[in-house]
Amino acid sequence: MLLRARGHGGLAQIVSEPLSQADVERAWPQWKTWEGTDQLCHARRAGGAALTETGEDWPDLADQIRRAEAMLEASRPAGWP
């Protein structure tokens, strides 16, 4: 069982089907995703901080994005929107 995207909060709901590129894009709409010629999954943050992440598959990429977003949240000054 894997997690499926739900809302802005990232991945929240357990389901029995695999996580897809569309699920990742729904969970983090500010990230643009693609599968590279290297057969890896890639994402680029389209607004704000310029970040890129790479994963072996879509669940791995989702985990990398979640970590990057948590890092950004932790580094923002208090009261930052």
SEZA-271178 format. One record per atom (N, C-alpha, C): x, y, z; atom name; residue in one letter; residue number from 1. Coordinates in steps of 0.02 Angstrom, whole numbers, plus 50000, padded with zeros to 5 digits. Layout:
BEGIN
x->X y->Y z->Z site->CA code->A pos->NUM $
...
END
This chain:
BEGIN
x->50042 y->49941 z->50000 site->N code->M pos->1 $
x->50000 y->50000 z->50000 site->CA code->M pos->1 $
x->50044 y->50062 z->50000 site->C code->M pos->1 $
x->50024 y->50111 z->49961 site->N code->L pos->2 $
x->50061 y->50174 z->49956 site->CA code->L pos->2 $
x->50015 y->50231 z->49974 site->C code->L pos->2 $
x->50045 y->50290 z->49980 site->N code->L pos->3 $
x->50007 y->50350 z->49995 site->CA code->L pos->3 $
x->49985 y->50384 z->49932 site->C code->L pos->3 $
x->49928 y->50414 z->49933 site->N code->R pos->4 $
x->49902 y->50452 z->49876 site->CA code->R pos->4 $
x->49894 y->50525 z->49896 site->C code->R pos->4 $
x->49906 y->50570 z->49849 site->N code->A pos->5 $
x->49903 y->50641 z->49863 site->CA code->A pos->5 $
x->49832 y->50662 z->49880 site->C code->A pos->5 $
x->49828 y->50711 z->49927 site->N code->R pos->6 $
x->49763 y->50739 z->49944 site->CA code->R pos->6 $
x->49774 y->50810 z->49971 site->C code->R pos->6 $
x->49754 y->50860 z->49933 site->N code->G pos->7 $
x->49758 y->50929 z->49956 site->CA code->G pos->7 $
x->49828 y->50958 z->49955 site->C code->G pos->7 $
x->49835 y->51017 z->49985 site->N code->H pos->8 $
x->49899 y->51053 z->49986 site->CA code->H pos->8 $
x->49947 y->51024 z->50037 site->C code->H pos->8 $
x->49922 y->50986 z->50085 site->N code->G pos->9 $
x->49964 y->50961 z->50138 site->CA code->G pos->9 $
x->50010 y->50904 z->50119 site->C code->G pos->9 $
x->50011 y->50886 z->50056 site->N code->G pos->10 $
x->50054 y->50831 z->50035 site->CA code->G pos->10 $
x->50016 y->50766 z->50034 site->C code->G pos->10 $
x->50050 y->50712 z->50051 site->N code->L pos->11 $
x->50021 y->50646 z->50046 site->CA code->L pos->11 $
x->49988 y->50627 z->50112 site->C code->L pos->11 $
x->49926 y->50605 z->50109 site->N code->A pos->12 $
x->49891 y->50593 z->50172 site->CA code->A pos->12 $
x->49850 y->50528 z->50174 site->C code->A pos->12 $
x->49827 y->50503 z->50119 site->N code->Q pos->13 $
x->49779 y->50449 z->50119 site->CA code->Q pos->13 $
x->49812 y->50384 z->50095 site->C code->Q pos->13 $
x->49802 y->50330 z->50132 site->N code->I pos->14 $
x->49830 y->50265 z->50113 site->CA code->I pos->14 $
x->49782 y->50231 z->50064 site->C code->I pos->14 $
x->49808 y->50208 z->50008 site->N code->V pos->15 $
x->49768 y->50173 z->49957 site->CA code->V pos->15 $
x->49809 y->50114 z->49932 site->C code->V pos->15 $
x->49778 y->50071 z->49894 site->N code->S pos->16 $
x->49812 y->50011 z->49870 site->CA code->S pos->16 $
x->49841 y->50018 z->49800 site->C code->S pos->16 $
x->49831 y->50075 z->49768 site->N code->E pos->17 $
x->49859 y->50084 z->49701 site->CA code->E pos->17 $
x->49923 y->50126 z->49705 site->C code->E pos->17 $
x->49967 y->50120 z->49656 site->N code->P pos->18 $
x->50031 y->50156 z->49659 site->CA code->P pos->18 $
x->50022 y->50232 z->49651 site->C code->P pos->18 $
x->50069 y->50268 z->49680 site->N code->L pos->19 $
x->50071 y->50341 z->49674 site->CA code->L pos->19 $
x->50093 y->50358 z->49603 site->C code->L pos->19 $
x->50059 y->50406 z->49572 site->N code->S pos->20 $
x->50075 y->50424 z->49503 site->CA code->S pos->20 $
x->50102 y->50495 z->49498 site->C code->S pos->20 $
x->50124 y->50513 z->49439 site->N code->Q pos->21 $
x->50147 y->50581 z->49427 site->CA code->Q pos->21 $
x->50091 y->50630 z->49440 site->C code->Q pos->21 $
x->50030 y->50614 z->49418 site->N code->A pos->22 $
x->49973 y->50658 z->49430 site->CA code->A pos->22 $
x->49960 y->50668 z->49505 site->C code->A pos->22 $
x->49968 y->50616 z->49544 site->N code->D pos->23 $
x->49959 y->50622 z->49617 site->CA code->D pos->23 $
x->50009 y->50672 z->49646 site->C code->D pos->23 $
x->50072 y->50667 z->49625 site->N code->V pos->24 $
x->50124 y->50712 z->49649 site->CA code->V pos->24 $
x->50108 y->50784 z->49629 site->C code->V pos->24 $
x->50087 y->50794 z->49567 site->N code->E pos->25 $
x->50071 y->50861 z->49544 site->CA code->E pos->25 $
x->50011 y->50890 z->49580 site->C code->E pos->25 $
x->49962 y->50849 z->49597 site->N code->R pos->26 $
x->49904 y->50874 z->49635 site->CA code->R pos->26 $
x->49924 y->50893 z->49706 site->C code->R pos->26 $
x->49968 y->50854 z->49736 site->N code->A pos->27 $
x->49989 y->50868 z->49805 site->CA code->A pos->27 $
x->50032 y->50931 z->49810 site->C code->A pos->27 $
x->50074 y->50943 z->49760 site->N code->W pos->28 $
x->50119 y->51001 z->49760 site->CA code->W pos->28 $
x->50113 y->51037 z->49693 site->C code->W pos->28 $
x->50061 y->51077 z->49683 site->N code->P pos->29 $
x->50050 y->51110 z->49618 site->CA code->P pos->29 $
x->50104 y->51160 z->49599 site->C code->P pos->29 $
x->50143 y->51183 z->49646 site->N code->Q pos->30 $
x->50197 y->51231 z->49630 site->CA code->Q pos->30 $
x->50259 y->51196 z->49602 site->C code->Q pos->30 $
x->50258 y->51129 z->49599 site->N code->W pos->31 $
x->50314 y->51090 z->49572 site->CA code->W pos->31 $
x->50294 y->51062 z->49504 site->C code->W pos->31 $
x->50339 y->51069 z->49455 site->N code->K pos->32 $
x->50329 y->51040 z->49388 site->CA code->K pos->32 $
x->50368 y->50975 z->49385 site->C code->K pos->32 $
x->50337 y->50921 z->49362 site->N code->T pos->33 $
x->50369 y->50855 z->49363 site->CA code->T pos->33 $
x->50376 y->50826 z->49293 site->C code->T pos->33 $
x->50424 y->50782 z->49285 site->N code->W pos->34 $
x->50434 y->50746 z->49223 site->CA code->W pos->34 $
x->50477 y->50685 z->49235 site->C code->W pos->34 $
x->50474 y->50638 z->49187 site->N code->E pos->35 $
x->50518 y->50580 z->49189 site->CA code->E pos->35 $
x->50573 y->50592 z->49138 site->C code->E pos->35 $
x->50635 y->50589 z->49161 site->N code->G pos->36 $
x->50692 y->50604 z->49118 site->CA code->G pos->36 $
x->50714 y->50546 z->49075 site->C code->G pos->36 $
x->50759 y->50559 z->49029 site->N code->T pos->37 $
x->50786 y->50506 z->48986 site->CA code->T pos->37 $
x->50828 y->50457 z->49027 site->C code->T pos->37 $
x->50846 y->50478 z->49088 site->N code->D pos->38 $
x->50883 y->50435 z->49134 site->CA code->D pos->38 $
x->50838 y->50386 z->49172 site->C code->D pos->38 $
x->50772 y->50388 z->49156 site->N code->Q pos->39 $
x->50721 y->50346 z->49187 site->CA code->Q pos->39 $
x->50708 y->50364 z->49260 site->C code->Q pos->39 $
x->50731 y->50422 z->49281 site->N code->L pos->40 $
x->50717 y->50447 z->49348 site->CA code->L pos->40 $
x->50662 y->50499 z->49345 site->C code->L pos->40 $
x->50629 y->50510 z->49402 site->N code->C pos->41 $
x->50576 y->50560 z->49407 site->CA code->C pos->41 $
x->50607 y->50624 z->49433 site->C code->C pos->41 $
x->50590 y->50680 z->49402 site->N code->H pos->42 $
x->50619 y->50744 z->49419 site->CA code->H pos->42 $
x->50564 y->50795 z->49435 site->C code->H pos->42 $
x->50581 y->50845 z->49476 site->N code->A pos->43 $
x->50535 y->50899 z->49492 site->CA code->A pos->43 $
x->50575 y->50964 z->49500 site->C code->A pos->43 $
x->50542 y->51018 z->49480 site->N code->R pos->44 $
x->50571 y->51085 z->49487 site->CA code->R pos->44 $
x->50518 y->51129 z->49519 site->C code->R pos->44 $
x->50537 y->51166 z->49570 site->N code->R pos->45 $
x->50490 y->51212 z->49602 site->CA code->R pos->45 $
x->50483 y->51273 z->49557 site->C code->R pos->45 $
x->50422 y->51286 z->49534 site->N code->A pos->46 $
x->50409 y->51337 z->49484 site->CA code->A pos->46 $
x->50407 y->51408 z->49512 site->C code->A pos->46 $
x->50395 y->51415 z->49576 site->N code->G pos->47 $
x->50391 y->51482 z->49605 site->CA code->G pos->47 $
x->50428 y->51484 z->49671 site->C code->G pos->47 $
x->50446 y->51544 z->49692 site->N code->G pos->48 $
x->50481 y->51551 z->49756 site->CA code->G pos->48 $
x->50552 y->51525 z->49751 site->C code->G pos->48 $
x->50572 y->51487 z->49802 site->N code->A pos->49 $
x->50640 y->51460 z->49804 site->CA code->A pos->49 $
x->50652 y->51413 z->49745 site->C code->A pos->49 $
x->50709 y->51422 z->49713 site->N code->A pos->50 $
x->50727 y->51380 z->49655 site->CA code->A pos->50 $
x->50756 y->51314 z->49681 site->C code->A pos->50 $
x->50716 y->51262 z->49677 site->N code->L pos->51 $
x->50737 y->51195 z->49700 site->CA code->L pos->51 $
x->50724 y->51144 z->49646 site->C code->L pos->51 $
x->50766 y->51093 z->49644 site->N code->T pos->52 $
x->50753 y->51035 z->49602 site->CA code->T pos->52 $
x->50763 y->50972 z->49644 site->C code->T pos->52 $
x->50726 y->50921 z->49628 site->N code->E pos->53 $
x->50731 y->50857 z->49663 site->CA code->E pos->53 $
x->50727 y->50800 z->49612 site->C code->E pos->53 $
x->50756 y->50743 z->49630 site->N code->T pos->54 $
x->50756 y->50684 z->49588 site->CA code->T pos->54 $
x->50740 y->50624 z->49630 site->C code->T pos->54 $
x->50700 y->50578 z->49603 site->N code->G pos->55 $
x->50684 y->50516 z->49638 site->CA code->G pos->55 $
x->50687 y->50457 z->49592 site->C code->G pos->55 $
x->50694 y->50398 z->49620 site->N code->E pos->56 $
x->50696 y->50336 z->49581 site->CA code->E pos->56 $
x->50628 y->50319 z->49551 site->C code->E pos->56 $
x->50575 y->50340 z->49584 site->N code->D pos->57 $
x->50507 y->50330 z->49560 site->CA code->D pos->57 $
x->50464 y->50385 z->49590 site->C code->D pos->57 $
x->50398 y->50386 z->49575 site->N code->W pos->58 $
x->50355 y->50440 z->49598 site->CA code->W pos->58 $
x->50349 y->50442 z->49674 site->C code->W pos->58 $
x->50342 y->50387 z->49710 site->N code->P pos->59 $
x->50340 y->50391 z->49783 site->CA code->P pos->59 $
x->50405 y->50420 z->49812 site->C code->P pos->59 $
x->50462 y->50401 z->49784 site->N code->D pos->60 $
x->50526 y->50427 z->49807 site->CA code->D pos->60 $
x->50530 y->50502 z->49794 site->C code->D pos->60 $
x->50509 y->50524 z->49735 site->N code->L pos->61 $
x->50509 y->50595 z->49719 site->CA code->L pos->61 $
x->50463 y->50633 z->49767 site->C code->L pos->61 $
x->50405 y->50605 z->49781 site->N code->A pos->62 $
x->50358 y->50637 z->49829 site->CA code->A pos->62 $
x->50392 y->50647 z->49896 site->C code->A pos->62 $
x->50429 y->50598 z->49919 site->N code->D pos->63 $
x->50465 y->50603 z->49982 site->CA code->D pos->63 $
x->50518 y->50658 z->49979 site->C code->D pos->63 $
x->50554 y->50663 z->49923 site->N code->Q pos->64 $
x->50605 y->50715 z->49915 site->CA code->Q pos->64 $
x->50573 y->50784 z->49916 site->C code->Q pos->64 $
x->50516 y->50792 z->49883 site->N code->I pos->65 $
x->50481 y->50857 z->49882 site->CA code->I pos->65 $
x->50457 y->50874 z->49953 site->C code->I pos->65 $
x->50429 y->50826 z->49987 site->N code->R pos->66 $
x->50405 y->50837 z->50056 site->CA code->R pos->66 $
x->50463 y->50862 z->50100 site->C code->R pos->66 $
x->50520 y->50831 z->50094 site->N code->R pos->67 $
x->50579 y->50852 z->50133 site->CA code->R pos->67 $
x->50601 y->50922 z->50114 site->C code->R pos->67 $
x->50601 y->50938 z->50050 site->N code->A pos->68 $
x->50622 y->51005 z->50027 site->CA code->A pos->68 $
x->50573 y->51058 z->50053 site->C code->A pos->68 $
x->50509 y->51044 z->50051 site->N code->E pos->69 $
x->50459 y->51091 z->50076 site->CA code->E pos->69 $
x->50467 y->51101 z->50152 site->C code->E pos->69 $
x->50480 y->51047 z->50188 site->N code->A pos->70 $
x->50491 y->51052 z->50260 site->CA code->A pos->70 $
x->50553 y->51094 z->50276 site->C code->A pos->70 $
x->50606 y->51086 z->50236 site->N code->M pos->71 $
x->50666 y->51125 z->50245 site->CA code->M pos->71 $
x->50652 y->51199 z->50233 site->C code->M pos->71 $
x->50613 y->51214 z->50181 site->N code->L pos->72 $
x->50595 y->51284 z->50167 site->CA code->L pos->72 $
x->50554 y->51313 z->50225 site->C code->L pos->72 $
x->50506 y->51276 z->50248 site->N code->E pos->73 $
x->50463 y->51299 z->50303 site->CA code->E pos->73 $
x->50504 y->51314 z->50365 site->C code->E pos->73 $
x->50552 y->51271 z->50380 site->N code->A pos->74 $
x->50594 y->51279 z->50440 site->CA code->A pos->74 $
x->50641 y->51339 z->50434 site->C code->A pos->74 $
x->50659 y->51358 z->50373 site->N code->S pos->75 $
x->50707 y->51412 z->50363 site->CA code->S pos->75 $
x->50674 y->51480 z->50354 site->C code->S pos->75 $
x->50608 y->51482 z->50348 site->N code->R pos->76 $
x->50573 y->51547 z->50339 site->CA code->R pos->76 $
x->50571 y->51586 z->50405 site->C code->R pos->76 $
x->50578 y->51652 z->50401 site->N code->P pos->77 $
x->50571 y->51693 z->50461 site->CA code->P pos->77 $
x->50500 y->51690 z->50489 site->C code->P pos->77 $
x->50492 y->51702 z->50553 site->N code->A pos->78 $
x->50426 y->51702 z->50584 site->CA code->A pos->78 $
x->50381 y->51753 z->50549 site->C code->A pos->78 $
x->50319 y->51734 z->50536 site->N code->G pos->79 $
x->50270 y->51777 z->50504 site->CA code->G pos->79 $
x->50274 y->51778 z->50428 site->C code->G pos->79 $
x->50319 y->51739 z->50400 site->N code->W pos->80 $
x->50326 y->51735 z->50326 site->CA code->W pos->80 $
x->50263 y->51701 z->50299 site->C code->W pos->80 $
x->50235 y->51729 z->50244 site->N code->P pos->81 $
x->50173 y->51698 z->50217 site->CA code->P pos->81 $
x->50183 y->51630 z->50186 site->C code->P pos->81 $
END
